[in-house]
Amino acid sequence: MNTKVQAAVQTWANSLSDLVPVLKGIDTTTKMSDIRDSYAKMLAQNPAPAGVKFEAVDMGGVPGTLVTPDEIKTDAVVMYIHGGAYIVGRPDGYHGIGGNYAKMLGARVYMPDYRLAPEHKFPASIDDTLRAYEWLLEQKIPANKIAISGESAGGAMVVSVMVAAKSKGLPLPAVGSSISPWANLEHTGASMSNREGLDPLNSKPVLDILARAFLGDTLANHPLASPVFADVTGLPPILVQIGENELMLSDAMRLATHLADNRVRVNLEVWPAMFHAWHFYATMLPEGQQAMESSVRFIEAGLANANR
């Protein structure tokens, strides 16, 4: 990791320093809206590529952003689910990765702006994202022309929303790409301990607080909150990408194994020395660009197979 990336990651790590005191009630003056605004502005420093445009869209009552590349190569679409521990994050902070998907695939990308905890606890985020997916179907976009991708909490929701869609009897998308998924809110994977201090962005005590703020009274092993416990039979092919330095490493590997055990076509990529959602830094980190390209290839192959 070069010095430019190290500085950017440190800025990211520092950007939520006020969040835990606010969630614990220690800080009663800082507003969640200010934390979210600051976080979005920080992530927005990861630039969108040239040749894409952004516009607001109503996804069946869920606000969202549509990313359209200048050169559209396919009538398939991507729904990108942002992360942020279900507490922060909104599409305007994700123009970089959303724009990269749009340009690299030559496809429209939809990014739902789902409700956030602690004001809107589980399952509000999943309900909203499922509604956004259902809206895509209502626009006469066939399920086999839809791919779903996301990172962190959004990476977990790639699987959770498919599970919820299956339970509702909806047709499933063609393919999914899960980046650095926060897949097990029980935090029982070995890497939650042996990567402590090595992961530059996360620590287990903070993740425990964030998970409880999202879950409220819900158990951490609820299958829609922690997809390692979900009934994933019948899901389409899914790519799981995880950085080797991440606290979430073991639980992401567990998610991939769980998918495979239940006969889901799955690719697991563990990227040595990489940190959480390193794709954001594709313009300054070769591994970020390479991981984006791998995700795009997997999505293209999944769409092609689903439309034979």
N, C-alpha and C positions, 0 to 999 in steps of 0.2 A: 504494500500500500504506500503510494508516494505521499509526499508531505502535503500536497494540495488536497488529496482525498482525506488524509488524517485530520486536517484542519476542518474540512467540511463535516466529517463524522463527529468531531468534537463539538462543533456548533450544534449539530443535531442532538447530541447527547445533553447539551446544556439547555436546549430550548424548552424542556419541560420541567425545569428545576422547581417551578412554583406549583406543579400539578399535585403532587402528593400532599403537601401542606394544606392545599385547598380541599382535597378529598377527605382528609382526616379532620378537617374543621379547625386546624391550627391557624391557618391564614383565612380570616373572614373578610378581608378587604379586596383581595385580588378576585376579579370576575372570571368565570369560566370562559365567557365570550372573548375576553382579552387574551387568555392563554391560547384559545383556538385560533384567533386572528394571528397571533405571533407565530404559531406553529405552521399555519398555512403559508405565511409569508416566507418563513425559513425554507420550507420544502419547495416553494415556487422558485427558489434560486436555481434549482435544477432545470435547465432551459428546455423548452419545447423545441423540436426541430423545425426548420423552415418547411413550408409547404403543407401546413395543417391549419385549420381554423376551428374555433371553439364557439359554441352557442348554447344558451340555456334551452332545456327541454323538459316538459312535464311527462314523467314516466308513470302515467296512471295515478296521479296524486302524489308521487314521489318526485321532488325536484331532482334534476340531473343536468349533466353536461354532455353534449354530443360533440365528438371530435371527428372532423371530416378531412381526409387528405385531399390535396389538389388532384392527385391521380388515384382514382378508385379502380382497383383491379378485380374486385369480387363483390358479389351481392351478399356475402356472409358478413356478419357483424360480431363484434366483441363486446361483452359487458365486463368492464373492469371495476372491481370492488376494492376501494381503498382501505388501508389499514389505519392504525392509530389507537389500538387497544379498545375499540368501540367507544372511545371517550373523546378523542380529537380526530382531526382530519376532515377534509372536504375536497371536492373535485378540483377547485382552483389551485390547490397545492400539488396536484398530480398531473399537471399539464405535460411535464417532462416524460414520464413513463406512458401516459395515455397517448401523447403525441407520437412517441416512438412506436408503439403498437400500431397506431393508425397508418403511419408512413411506411413502416416495414412490411405490414400486411396488405397495404392498399385497401384498407377496410374502414368502415365507420366504427367508432368506439363510443359506447355509452357508459357514463360513469354516474351511478345513482348517488344522491346525497342523502343517505339514510340518517335516521334519528340517532342521537348519541346519548350514552349514559354520562353521569348518573341521573340526569333528568328523565331519560327514557331507557330503562333497564331492559335486560333480556326479557323477551325475544324481539324487541322493537326493531333492532337493526336487521335481523333476519327476516322479519315480516316485511319490512320496507323493500329489502333487496329482492325477496321473492315476488313482491308485487311488481317491481320494476321488470323482472324477468317475464312475468305473466303479461305485462304490457307489451313487451317486444313480440310475444306470440300474438297478441291482439292486433298488432300492426301487420299481420299476415307474413311475418318473418318465420319461415319454418324452423322448428327446433334444430334440425340437422344443418342449419346455416348459422347457428349461434355457438360461439365459444365463450367461456367464462374464465377470466383470470383475476388475480388479486394477490396482495401481499400482506403478511402478518395476520391481523384479525381478518382481513379480506381474503388471505390465503386459506384460512380455515373455512370462511364462508363459501369459497368455491365449492367445497364439499357439502357443507351444511345446507346451502340453498338447493343443491341438487337433491339432497335427501328430503328436504321439505317439499320440493316440487314433485318428487316421486310419491310422497305420502298424499299429496293433493290430487294425484292422478294426471299431472301435467306431463306432456312429452319432454324428454330430457335433452339438454344441449348435446352437440356433437363431441365436445372435448373440453377439458379444463386444464389450467396451468396454475399451480399453487406455489407461490413464492414465499419462502420463510414462514410457513404457516404456524400460527399460535394454536396448535391442534389439541392441546390437552391442558385445560385450566387447573387440573390437579397438580401439575408441575412435578410429576414423579419421575421423569426421565433422568438418567445418570448425568447428562450434560448440564442439568440445572445446578448441579454441584461442581462438577469438574471443569466447567467452563466459566464459573464465577470468577470475575476479575479479568478473564481473557476476552469476554464479549464486551465491546466498547460501548454498547448501547443499552444493555439490559442487566438487571440484577434480580435474583429471585424474590427478595423481600418486596421490591417495588412491583414486580409482576403479580405477586400475591394480592397487593392492595388494589391494583388496577382490575384484576379479575373479580374481586369481591364488589368493587364499585359497579361493574357491569352486571354481575349475577344477581345482586340483591340477596333474596332468600333462596334462590335456585341453587341446587347442588352443582358443584363443579364438573361432575361426571354426566350432566345432562347431555344426551347425544347431539343436540343441536348447538350446544355451547362448546362441546369437546368432541369433534367428529371421530376421534379414535374409538369412541363408544357407540357410534351410529351404525344402523343397518345400511351398509353401502352396496348391497347386492344390486346388480343391474345398472350401476353407474357407468357412464362412458369413460374412455381413456383419460387418465389424469397424469400430468407431470408434476412431481414434487421436487423443488429446488431449495436447497438449504446450505447455508455457510457453515463450514466446519468449526468456526469459532463461536457459533451461536449457542446460547443457553437452550434454545428450542430444538437443537440438533436431534437429540434422542427421540423426542416426541414426534418430530417430523418423520423420522425413520420409522417410528411405530405406526404413524398414519399410512405410510407407503406399504408397510407389511400388512396392515389391516385391510387395505384395499386389495392387495394381492391375495391374501387369504380368502377373500370373498369374491375372487375371480374377476376383479376389475383389472383391466389393462393399465399398468402403472409403470412409469419411468421414475427412478429416484436418482437425482444428481446431488452429490455432496461436493461442494467446492472448497478445496483446501484454503485455509487462512482467510476465508471470506466472512464478512459480518452481515448483520441483518439487512435484507433487502438492498444488497449492494448494486442491484440493477439501476437504482436511482442515479448512480454516478457513471453511467455508461459513457458520457462524453470525456471523462478524465481517468477512467479505470478500464483497462482492456478486458478484465474478467467481467465487468458489468456489461459491456457491449457483447461479449461472447455469450453470456447467460441470456441476454435478451434475444440474440439470434437463435439460441437453442430453443427457447420458449416459442418463438415464432415458427420455427421448423416443426415443432411438435403440434402446434395449433393447425398449421397448414396441412400436415399429414392427417390429423384427426378429422378436419373438415373434408378433405378429399375422400377418406375412407367412408365417411358417413353419407357421402353424396354419390357413391358409385351405383 
